Amino acid sequence: MSVYSESSILAGSFDSKQTANQSNEFDYPSNWSLDDVAKWLNDISLQQYSENFRRNDIDGSVLIDEVDGVNDDTIRQLIPPLGTQLKFKRALRSLRG
């Protein structure tokens, strides 16, 4: 194997790792846009509430913030039915991990 082909393989490997890291960083909930939050709501079968989240500017940074973000009062305002609130809280706990 020549030095050139070996370095090309290493560079390709580095590029794919760098792309994976950028992708993972974007995938982290604190970086989610309003659209990403809407997609997550769809994934947990609560898409009917995505407009409430958009209207109130709940992006990933607000969603994931355990101190100043979405709390019980906020959830009651965004999602009226009690059973659905509980489902949302379970999914949010899992997301915050």
CNS distance restraints for C-alpha pairs under 8 A (distance, minus, plus):
assign (resid   1 and name CA) (resid   5 and name CA) 6.70 0.50 0.50
assign (resid   1 and name CA) (resid   6 and name CA) 6.73 0.50 0.50
assign (resid   2 and name CA) (resid   6 and name CA) 6.24 0.50 0.50
assign (resid   3 and name CA) (resid   7 and name CA) 6.08 0.50 0.50
assign (resid   4 and name CA) (resid   8 and name CA) 6.15 0.50 0.50
assign (resid   5 and name CA) (resid   9 and name CA) 6.22 0.50 0.50
assign (resid   6 and name CA) (resid  10 and name CA) 6.36 0.50 0.50
assign (resid   7 and name CA) (resid  11 and name CA) 6.02 0.50 0.50
assign (resid   8 and name CA) (resid  12 and name CA) 6.07 0.50 0.50
assign (resid   9 and name CA) (resid  13 and name CA) 6.16 0.50 0.50
assign (resid  10 and name CA) (resid  14 and name CA) 6.16 0.50 0.50
assign (resid  11 and name CA) (resid  15 and name CA) 6.11 0.50 0.50
assign (resid  12 and name CA) (resid  16 and name CA) 6.26 0.50 0.50
assign (resid  13 and name CA) (resid  17 and name CA) 6.29 0.50 0.50
assign (resid  14 and name CA) (resid  18 and name CA) 6.07 0.50 0.50
assign (resid  15 and name CA) (resid  19 and name CA) 6.12 0.50 0.50
assign (resid  16 and name CA) (resid  20 and name CA) 6.09 0.50 0.50
assign (resid  17 and name CA) (resid  21 and name CA) 6.13 0.50 0.50
assign (resid  18 and name CA) (resid  22 and name CA) 6.25 0.50 0.50
assign (resid  19 and name CA) (resid  23 and name CA) 6.07 0.50 0.50
assign (resid  20 and name CA) (resid  24 and name CA) 6.06 0.50 0.50
assign (resid  21 and name CA) (resid  25 and name CA) 6.08 0.50 0.50
assign (resid  22 and name CA) (resid  26 and name CA) 6.27 0.50 0.50
assign (resid  23 and name CA) (resid  27 and name CA) 6.13 0.50 0.50
assign (resid  24 and name CA) (resid  28 and name CA) 6.35 0.50 0.50
assign (resid  25 and name CA) (resid  31 and name CA) 7.55 0.50 0.50
assign (resid  26 and name CA) (resid  31 and name CA) 5.73 0.50 0.50
assign (resid  26 and name CA) (resid  32 and name CA) 7.16 0.50 0.50
assign (resid  27 and name CA) (resid  31 and name CA) 6.95 0.50 0.50
assign (resid  27 and name CA) (resid  32 and name CA) 7.12 0.50 0.50
assign (resid  28 and name CA) (resid  32 and name CA) 7.06 0.50 0.50
assign (resid  29 and name CA) (resid  60 and name CA) 5.05 0.50 0.50
assign (resid  29 and name CA) (resid  61 and name CA) 6.98 0.50 0.50
assign (resid  29 and name CA) (resid  63 and name CA) 7.81 0.50 0.50
assign (resid  29 and name CA) (resid  64 and name CA) 6.52 0.50 0.50
assign (resid  29 and name CA) (resid  95 and name CA) 7.64 0.50 0.50
assign (resid  30 and name CA) (resid  59 and name CA) 7.90 0.50 0.50
assign (resid  30 and name CA) (resid  60 and name CA) 4.48 0.50 0.50
assign (resid  30 and name CA) (resid  61 and name CA) 4.12 0.50 0.50
assign (resid  30 and name CA) (resid  62 and name CA) 7.49 0.50 0.50
assign (resid  30 and name CA) (resid  63 and name CA) 7.46 0.50 0.50
assign (resid  30 and name CA) (resid  64 and name CA) 5.89 0.50 0.50
assign (resid  30 and name CA) (resid  65 and name CA) 7.87 0.50 0.50
assign (resid  31 and name CA) (resid  60 and name CA) 5.64 0.50 0.50
assign (resid  31 and name CA) (resid  61 and name CA) 6.23 0.50 0.50
assign (resid  32 and name CA) (resid  36 and name CA) 5.23 0.50 0.50
assign (resid  32 and name CA) (resid  37 and name CA) 6.36 0.50 0.50
assign (resid  32 and name CA) (resid  59 and name CA) 6.00 0.50 0.50
assign (resid  32 and name CA) (resid  60 and name CA) 4.28 0.50 0.50
assign (resid  32 and name CA) (resid  61 and name CA) 6.98 0.50 0.50
assign (resid  33 and name CA) (resid  37 and name CA) 6.39 0.50 0.50
assign (resid  33 and name CA) (resid  59 and name CA) 5.22 0.50 0.50
assign (resid  33 and name CA) (resid  60 and name CA) 6.11 0.50 0.50
assign (resid  34 and name CA) (resid  38 and name CA) 6.24 0.50 0.50
assign (resid  34 and name CA) (resid  53 and name CA) 7.67 0.50 0.50
assign (resid  34 and name CA) (resid  54 and name CA) 6.05 0.50 0.50
assign (resid  34 and name CA) (resid  57 and name CA) 7.02 0.50 0.50
assign (resid  34 and name CA) (resid  58 and name CA) 6.54 0.50 0.50
assign (resid  34 and name CA) (resid  59 and name CA) 4.73 0.50 0.50
assign (resid  34 and name CA) (resid  60 and name CA) 7.25 0.50 0.50
assign (resid  35 and name CA) (resid  39 and name CA) 6.18 0.50 0.50
assign (resid  36 and name CA) (resid  40 and name CA) 6.23 0.50 0.50
assign (resid  36 and name CA) (resid  59 and name CA) 7.80 0.50 0.50
assign (resid  36 and name CA) (resid  60 and name CA) 7.63 0.50 0.50
assign (resid  37 and name CA) (resid  41 and name CA) 6.18 0.50 0.50
assign (resid  37 and name CA) (resid  50 and name CA) 7.61 0.50 0.50
assign (resid  37 and name CA) (resid  53 and name CA) 7.95 0.50 0.50
assign (resid  37 and name CA) (resid  58 and name CA) 7.69 0.50 0.50
assign (resid  37 and name CA) (resid  59 and name CA) 6.12 0.50 0.50
assign (resid  37 and name CA) (resid  60 and name CA) 6.31 0.50 0.50
assign (resid  38 and name CA) (resid  42 and name CA) 6.20 0.50 0.50
assign (resid  38 and name CA) (resid  47 and name CA) 6.69 0.50 0.50
assign (resid  38 and name CA) (resid  50 and name CA) 5.05 0.50 0.50
assign (resid  38 and name CA) (resid  51 and name CA) 7.96 0.50 0.50
assign (resid  38 and name CA) (resid  53 and name CA) 7.67 0.50 0.50
assign (resid  38 and name CA) (resid  54 and name CA) 7.86 0.50 0.50
assign (resid  39 and name CA) (resid  43 and name CA) 6.15 0.50 0.50
assign (resid  39 and name CA) (resid  47 and name CA) 7.70 0.50 0.50
assign (resid  40 and name CA) (resid  44 and name CA) 6.36 0.50 0.50
assign (resid  41 and name CA) (resid  45 and name CA) 6.18 0.50 0.50
assign (resid  41 and name CA) (resid  46 and name CA) 4.90 0.50 0.50
assign (resid  41 and name CA) (resid  47 and name CA) 5.04 0.50 0.50
assign (resid  41 and name CA) (resid  49 and name CA) 7.52 0.50 0.50
assign (resid  41 and name CA) (resid  50 and name CA) 6.47 0.50 0.50
assign (resid  42 and name CA) (resid  46 and name CA) 5.48 0.50 0.50
assign (resid  42 and name CA) (resid  47 and name CA) 4.26 0.50 0.50
assign (resid  42 and name CA) (resid  50 and name CA) 7.93 0.50 0.50
assign (resid  43 and name CA) (resid  47 and name CA) 7.82 0.50 0.50
assign (resid  44 and name CA) (resid  91 and name CA) 7.42 0.50 0.50
assign (resid  46 and name CA) (resid  50 and name CA) 7.39 0.50 0.50
assign (resid  46 and name CA) (resid  88 and name CA) 7.95 0.50 0.50
assign (resid  49 and name CA) (resid  53 and name CA) 6.67 0.50 0.50
assign (resid  49 and name CA) (resid  78 and name CA) 7.01 0.50 0.50
assign (resid  49 and name CA) (resid  79 and name CA) 6.65 0.50 0.50
assign (resid  50 and name CA) (resid  54 and name CA) 6.21 0.50 0.50
assign (resid  51 and name CA) (resid  55 and name CA) 5.93 0.50 0.50
assign (resid  52 and name CA) (resid  56 and name CA) 6.23 0.50 0.50
assign (resid  52 and name CA) (resid  78 and name CA) 5.79 0.50 0.50
assign (resid  53 and name CA) (resid  57 and name CA) 6.06 0.50 0.50
assign (resid  53 and name CA) (resid  58 and name CA) 5.08 0.50 0.50
assign (resid  53 and name CA) (resid  59 and name CA) 7.77 0.50 0.50
assign (resid  53 and name CA) (resid  78 and name CA) 6.85 0.50 0.50
assign (resid  54 and name CA) (resid  58 and name CA) 6.09 0.50 0.50
assign (resid  54 and name CA) (resid  59 and name CA) 7.82 0.50 0.50
assign (resid  58 and name CA) (resid  62 and name CA) 5.66 0.50 0.50
assign (resid  58 and name CA) (resid  63 and name CA) 6.25 0.50 0.50
assign (resid  59 and name CA) (resid  63 and name CA) 6.10 0.50 0.50
assign (resid  60 and name CA) (resid  64 and name CA) 5.94 0.50 0.50
assign (resid  61 and name CA) (resid  65 and name CA) 6.14 0.50 0.50
assign (resid  61 and name CA) (resid  69 and name CA) 7.80 0.50 0.50
assign (resid  62 and name CA) (resid  68 and name CA) 7.49 0.50 0.50
assign (resid  62 and name CA) (resid  69 and name CA) 4.62 0.50 0.50
assign (resid  62 and name CA) (resid  70 and name CA) 6.43 0.50 0.50
assign (resid  63 and name CA) (resid  69 and name CA) 5.79 0.50 0.50
assign (resid  63 and name CA) (resid  70 and name CA) 5.51 0.50 0.50
assign (resid  64 and name CA) (resid  69 and name CA) 6.73 0.50 0.50
assign (resid  64 and name CA) (resid  70 and name CA) 7.49 0.50 0.50
assign (resid  64 and name CA) (resid  92 and name CA) 7.85 0.50 0.50
assign (resid  64 and name CA) (resid  95 and name CA) 7.61 0.50 0.50
assign (resid  64 and name CA) (resid  96 and name CA) 5.91 0.50 0.50
assign (resid  65 and name CA) (resid  69 and name CA) 4.54 0.50 0.50
assign (resid  65 and name CA) (resid  70 and name CA) 6.95 0.50 0.50
assign (resid  66 and name CA) (resid  70 and name CA) 7.03 0.50 0.50
assign (resid  66 and name CA) (resid  71 and name CA) 7.52 0.50 0.50
assign (resid  70 and name CA) (resid  74 and name CA) 5.62 0.50 0.50
assign (resid  70 and name CA) (resid  75 and name CA) 6.65 0.50 0.50
assign (resid  71 and name CA) (resid  75 and name CA) 6.15 0.50 0.50
assign (resid  72 and name CA) (resid  76 and name CA) 6.24 0.50 0.50
assign (resid  73 and name CA) (resid  77 and name CA) 6.48 0.50 0.50
assign (resid  74 and name CA) (resid  78 and name CA) 6.19 0.50 0.50
assign (resid  75 and name CA) (resid  79 and name CA) 5.67 0.50 0.50
assign (resid  75 and name CA) (resid  80 and name CA) 7.83 0.50 0.50
assign (resid  75 and name CA) (resid  85 and name CA) 6.50 0.50 0.50
assign (resid  76 and name CA) (resid  80 and name CA) 5.45 0.50 0.50
assign (resid  76 and name CA) (resid  82 and name CA) 7.93 0.50 0.50
assign (resid  76 and name CA) (resid  85 and name CA) 6.96 0.50 0.50
assign (resid  79 and name CA) (resid  84 and name CA) 6.90 0.50 0.50
assign (resid  79 and name CA) (resid  85 and name CA) 5.96 0.50 0.50
assign (resid  80 and name CA) (resid  84 and name CA) 7.65 0.50 0.50
assign (resid  80 and name CA) (resid  85 and name CA) 7.10 0.50 0.50
assign (resid  81 and name CA) (resid  85 and name CA) 6.21 0.50 0.50
assign (resid  82 and name CA) (resid  86 and name CA) 6.38 0.50 0.50
assign (resid  83 and name CA) (resid  87 and name CA) 6.39 0.50 0.50
assign (resid  84 and name CA) (resid  88 and name CA) 6.10 0.50 0.50
assign (resid  85 and name CA) (resid  89 and name CA) 6.10 0.50 0.50
assign (resid  86 and name CA) (resid  90 and name CA) 6.22 0.50 0.50
assign (resid  87 and name CA) (resid  91 and name CA) 6.37 0.50 0.50
assign (resid  88 and name CA) (resid  92 and name CA) 6.02 0.50 0.50
assign (resid  89 and name CA) (resid  93 and name CA) 6.08 0.50 0.50
assign (resid  90 and name CA) (resid  94 and name CA) 6.36 0.50 0.50
assign (resid  91 and name CA) (resid  95 and name CA) 6.16 0.50 0.50
assign (resid  92 and name CA) (resid  96 and name CA) 6.07 0.50 0.50
assign (resid  93 and name CA) (resid  97 and name CA) 6.03 0.50 0.50
